[in-house]
Amino acid sequence: MVTTPEDVRKKQTYTNVHEAVKAGDVERLALMVKRGASIDEVDFVHKFTPLHCAAHSGSLECLHWLLWHGADVTRVTVRGWTAAHLAAIRGQDACMQALLINGANLEARDDRGCTPSHLAAAHGQSYTLQTMLRSGANANVADRNDWKPVHYAAFHGRLGCLQLLVRWGACVDDVDTDGNLPGMSGIIICFFNPCCICDKCSTS
């Protein structure tokens, strides 16, 4: 007899709604909430709600169920992350789209002043970053140190995100609070301007 993933889920027992969400078990999630579990129950370690877990793990069906039943998209973790921040970090594009449809705030700040766009750029999640830009995210939004998404993309070597941000109007000449340009700015400028000739790009 072949055991299917559905059979495994049916045999699985969960101690809380977060575990059910991580496993993508929407039926058990619904049952646990029906029996009294809070839809916005917070774990003790990271202050994750079930919605945070769904966005982080990419449990799209559970995320849809939670949003449909009124889960709070504004709740934050110990680091100040909303579900949108977590979807941005993990590149969970379908989850991000669902969150945006349900009112997620792309200007929400974490404890460093980072928006979801900063985190998507830092982690190289170009598809999710594009989804946010198309939904109105500001390509030049700054964190507490005046770092913009383009600074994060350059610093972490996320070329795809860097190209995307420049196409959406990000300025590679913006400086942070210490007067620093985005990392490797000279090379970046030359990359986007093939006619540029400078010492950094010279092979001689």
ABEGO torsion letter per residue (X at the ends): XBBBAAAAAAABBBABAAAAAAAGBAAAAAAAAAAGBBAABBBAAAGBBAAAAAAAAGBAAAAAAAAAAGBBAABBBAAGBBAAAAAAAAGBAAAAAAAAAAGBBAABBBAAGBBAAAAAAAAGBAAAAAAAAAAGBBAABBBAAGBBAAAAAAAAGBAAAAAAAAAAGBBAABBBAAGBBBBGAAAAAAAABAABBBAAABAX
